[in-house]
Amino acid sequence: MRDGMRAEAPIGMFDSGIGGLTVAKALMERLPRESLHYVGDTAHMPYGDKSPERLREYAYGIAERLRREGCKALVVACNSASSNALEAVVEAAEGLPVIDVVHPMVAWAATHHAGGRLALIGTRATVQSDIYARLLRARGVEVTSLATPLLASAIEEGFHNGTISHAVVEAYFADGWAHDKDALVLACTHYPLVLEDIRAQLPPGMAILDAPTVVSAYVEEVLRTRGLLSTATDTAISRHRFEVTDWTQSFADGAAHILGHPVELLEVPWPETT
Amino acid sequence: MRDGMRAEAPIGMFDSGIGGLTVAKALMERLPRESLHYVGDTAHMPYGDKSPERLREYAYGIAERLRREGCKALVVACNSASSNALEAVVEAAEGLPVIDVVHPMVAWAATHHAGGRLALIGTRATVQSDIYARLLRARGVEVTSLATPLLASAIEEGFHNGTISHAVVEAYFADGWAHDKDALVLACTHYPLVLEDIRAQLPPGMAILDAPTVVSAYVEEVLRTRGLLSTATDTAISRHRFEVTDWTQSFADGAAHILGHPVELLEVPWPETT
């Protein structure tokens, strides 16, 4: 593919479910000329309780599919997959730029909270990988992590009953473990969806670091550096493509809630029989 | 296989995760001579948010595997699968007795609460199938159902942090919707694990109907009728076999909690490449 054509190809993204749509939405707002090809691997949701081996298998399969379909770059819009399966995605990408959600956040946190102490919440898979703590400790930032494994599922449910996600958030912060830290890292792309519930559990004014802003800025930088920014003049939403590995009403409802309008969801077979 | 040999074959059982172990435990206590071959489809957990199509695919695959491995009967120890995929299991069973968790409970409730009004909680897949309400209404029992989609996941998490499952149970019953009913049906095999949390949300003395007792009695009846009850004199726990489609510490911890001792968990490939 010539470079001029490649810049007009879509950005491939994936997550286990709707969480990555928080990153997709930030990308749409920041880079309205780009087309997104989003895959929610709902057949295997939630990723947060899967083993590293399974996460690598799922991530490799989806990344390979997005590459074959002609995406110009891949965004791993999921912390569990970024923490455990980044190498598998890079391998499947065969040289395409790969942007995960962990490294941009680490770079941001190390710059803006140098010498500080951060609290972090994420799925079990993310917290057990210890990747945030290792990378940040090497840059002089201390991290205290709590696995909040039910929260992503609670959020998928929370659109139908806000009291549930609120109760779960409250239970995870009840003992005040995060109160004396400088900021809280939301190490799961679902968590921005209950930002206000989380804020209510923290001391007033405590900073909350979430992926959508940081990661979308990083995607822009990578695409610009590689000469891959779209120059399309058309910004029609219809150029985006949303796929799930298992069609469910929950995903459709959640996607409409996050993006502000219903989207057409295609179900794609998984595993693929090729 | 001659009938005499067949009676000594294991009972095959499956669930998406640890919930079905509540039924397995009741079976071990009621029928200590039987061997169980249990599969937890953790790679696809939770089942409660999957589509009927996917549930049929998963249930068929596991049932076929259990049949091929020589099980003498199959127990669908999961309400989401029983409600949406029973025919697929019967097809895969090729004539083996299949016991689901819905029909024994319906028979029990219709007998013990004739003319009554029941409250029911279950996964989204179970409640949306409407199977309990349809079968019970046909027998003169009214059912008011609430999908409590987060509860099974909360229970898998709840062994590590009891406040979480408690908060979720409380949120689901907060508005008192179940208070004026005659009894509550726990239409998910995970829910007996938070029986006390649930009881605390109900009027004193309100009956709670759960699957382990009812279903294990029904399994005994079916095996006896078919001449398939084991006559083994050995009751060693080591004859049971526990498999998962994705090995996770959560399952290992949950299984040890429910069964009262650690079990050896084998990971089996999924989907199988045959």
Interface residues (C-beta under 8 A of the other chain):
Chain A: T42 A43 H44 M45 P46 D49 K50 S51 E53 R54 R124 P149 L150 S153 A154 E156 E157 N161 T163 I164 H166 A167 V168 E170 A171 Y172 A174 D246 W247 T248 S250 P271
Chain B: T42 A43 H44 M45 P46 D49 K50 S51 E53 R54 R124 P149 L150 S153 A154 E156 E157 N161 T163 I164 H166 A167 V168 E170 A171 Y172 A174 D246 W247 T248 S250 P271
